[in-house]
Amino acid sequence: QVQLVESGGGLMQAGGSLRLSCAASGHSSNRYNIGWFRQTPGKDREFVAAISWANTTYYSDSVKGRFTISRDNGKNTVYLQMNSLKPEDTAVYYCATDLGRNWPPQRIQEGYGYWGQGTQVTVSL
């Protein structure tokens, strides 16, 4: 059973930085894609970034140039480094995997079958 656990969320002032982690377990191979999504109350989950098993990266326009996604296969962990945070980045952040079934990684939540529990990120003025 694949499990994803996010960590690293918290409260930060605008302009600050946070690094989220997504630790994966229960999958025997590193050949999987990971996506980060975020959600605010009353809205659908929004694509933030994705990294493929081949280490290609993808970003939404709203975070490009501020966020960086990376992976450490030795630790089965994907990171989302978030810099220059803005109040509109406030959301619950989720990581998800499709176990490498899609190419390229999908930008919609329906492309992912396994999700973490989410971590809250709050950015204040």
N, C-alpha and C positions, 0 to 999 in steps of 0.2 A: 504494500500500500504506500503510494507516494505521499509524503507529507512536506508541507512548506511552512516555515515559521519566520515571520517578519519580526524585526526588532529595530530599534534606533529612533523611533519617533519621539516627539516631545514638543515643548514650547520654545519658540525662537523668535527673536525680534527680526523685523524686516531687514534684509541685507546680510543676515547671518547664514550659517551653513549647518546642514545636518547630513549624516550618512545613514541610510537605511540598509539593512542586511536582510537577505532572504536565504535561509538555510534549508537545503533540500535533503531528504532522506528517503530510503525505500526504493530507489531506482539504481539499478546495477551499472548503468552507463552514464557518461557525461554528455551523451548525444541528445540533449534536450534544449529547447528554447525556453527562455523566461521572459515574461512581460510584466511590467509594472503598470498598474492602473490606479486611479484615485476616484473617490466618490464623496460628494457632499450631499446633505439631506435633500431628498426629493428629486435627485438627478441620477441618471445612469452613470455607470462607471466609465471614466474617461481614460483613454490610452495616454500613457506618459512616455514610456520607453520600452524597448525590447532588445534582447541580445540573443543571437542565434548560437547553436552549438559550434558553429564555425567562427564565432567571435565577431560577427558583423553586428553593428548597432543601428538602432532606429529610434527616432525621437519625434515627439509631437512638436509642432511649431511653437507652442507656448512655453516649452522648456528648453528648446534647442539653444545651445550656447551657455546655459546655466547648469544643467544637470548632466551627469556622466554616469553611464551604466557600465559595469565591468563584472568579470567573474573570476573566481579562484577555483578551478576544478579540483585542486588538491583538498580544498575545504568544502567542496560542494556548496558554495555560497556565491550569490550574486549580490552586488552592491549598487546602490543608487546614491551617488554623491550629489547633493543638492546645494548649490551656491546661489548667492544673490536672491535669497528667498523673498517672496512677495506675499502679502496677505491673501491674495487669490490662490496661493498654493495650499492654503488650509484645506485639509481633507483627510479622510481615512485612506491610507495607501495599502494596496494589496499587490502581492506578487502571485503569479500564476504560471503554470507550465502546460505545454501541449505534448510533452515527451518527444519533441522533435518531429511530430507528424506533419507540420506545415512548413512550406518554404515559399517565400520568406516568412518569418514569424508574423502572425496576424496582428492587426491594430484594433480588432474588435474583441470584446470579451467572449463572444461565442466561439472563438477559436481556441479557447483554453479549457481544459477539463478539470484541472486541479488548482485549488486556490488556498492561500493562507488565510489566517484569521483577520489580518489587517492590523495596521498600526497608525495611531492618530498623529498627524502633524498639524500644529497650530502655529501660525505666523502672525505676530502682533505688530502694530505700527510702532 
